[in-house]
Amino acid sequence: MEFLVTIRQDWAALRDLPDLGALVDGERRVGRELIEEGVIVRIWRIPGQRANVGVWSARDATDLAAQLDRLPLRRWLDADVHALAEHELERP
């Protein structure tokens, strides 16, 4: 299944964390792993915000939740998730 996932950081809570640098480094590392594994299919930054939107691939919603939970910053992220279905215009 594919999902449209919008992720926003709670910057007010994040900015004062003493280990923020290490968490951000971990977030980037896990993000690259998710891309390499094909979980994150496409991802875009949302200019002017601490947010991104992407197409994620997972077996089901439970698997997607587990993939999101791999993110070191997950505790401070708000994820808005929409399951995607094939559009009839995409069919041959």
C-alpha positions as CSV (number, residue, x, y, z in Angstrom):
1,M,0.0,0.0,0.0
2,E,1.0,3.6,-0.5
3,F,0.3,6.4,1.9
4,L,0.6,10.2,1.7
5,V,2.4,11.2,4.9
6,T,2.8,14.8,6.0
7,I,5.2,15.2,8.9
8,R,5.5,18.3,11.0
9,Q,8.1,18.9,13.8
10,D,7.1,20.3,17.2
11,W,10.0,22.8,17.1
12,A,9.0,24.5,20.3
13,A,9.6,21.2,22.1
14,L,12.6,20.1,20.0
15,R,14.8,23.3,20.0
16,D,15.8,23.1,23.7
17,L,16.7,19.3,23.8
18,P,20.3,18.9,24.9
19,D,20.9,16.0,22.5
20,L,19.1,17.6,19.5
21,G,22.2,17.4,17.2
22,A,22.5,13.6,17.8
23,L,18.7,13.2,17.3
24,V,18.8,15.1,14.0
25,D,21.8,13.1,12.8
26,G,19.9,9.9,13.7
27,E,16.8,11.2,11.9
28,R,18.8,11.7,8.7
29,R,20.4,8.3,8.9
30,V,17.1,6.5,9.4
31,G,15.5,8.6,6.7
32,R,18.2,7.5,4.2
33,E,17.6,3.9,5.3
34,L,13.9,4.2,4.7
35,I,14.6,5.6,1.2
36,E,17.1,2.8,0.4
37,E,14.6,0.2,1.7
38,G,11.8,1.6,-0.5
39,V,9.6,2.7,2.4
40,I,9.9,6.3,1.5
41,V,9.1,6.4,-2.2
42,R,9.3,10.2,-2.7
43,I,9.7,13.1,-0.2
44,W,9.5,16.8,-0.5
45,R,10.2,19.7,2.0
46,I,7.5,22.2,2.6
47,P,9.2,25.5,2.3
48,G,8.9,27.9,5.2
49,Q,7.9,25.1,7.6
50,R,9.6,22.4,9.6
51,A,7.6,19.8,7.7
52,N,7.8,17.4,4.8
53,V,5.3,15.5,2.7
54,G,6.0,12.1,1.1
55,V,4.7,8.9,-0.4
56,W,5.5,6.0,1.8
57,S,5.1,2.3,1.0
58,A,4.1,-0.3,3.7
59,R,2.2,-3.5,3.9
60,D,-0.6,-1.9,5.8
61,A,-1.3,0.9,8.4
62,T,0.2,-1.1,11.2
63,D,3.5,-1.6,9.2
64,L,3.5,2.1,8.3
65,A,3.2,3.0,12.0
66,A,6.1,0.8,12.8
67,Q,8.2,2.5,10.1
68,L,7.3,5.9,11.4
69,D,8.3,4.8,14.9
70,R,11.8,4.1,13.7
71,L,12.3,7.9,13.4
72,P,14.4,9.1,16.3
73,L,12.3,12.4,16.5
74,R,9.0,10.5,16.3
75,R,8.0,11.6,19.8
76,W,8.1,15.2,18.6
77,L,6.5,14.7,15.1
78,D,2.9,15.0,14.1
79,A,2.2,12.7,11.1
80,D,-0.9,13.2,9.0
81,V,-1.5,9.9,7.1
82,H,-3.8,9.2,4.1
83,A,-4.0,5.8,2.4
84,L,-3.8,6.1,-1.3
85,A,-5.7,4.0,-3.9
86,E,-5.1,3.7,-7.6
87,H,-7.1,6.2,-9.7
88,E,-9.1,5.0,-12.6
89,L,-7.2,7.3,-14.9
90,E,-4.0,5.4,-14.1
91,R,-5.4,2.1,-15.5
92,P,-4.5,1.1,-19.0
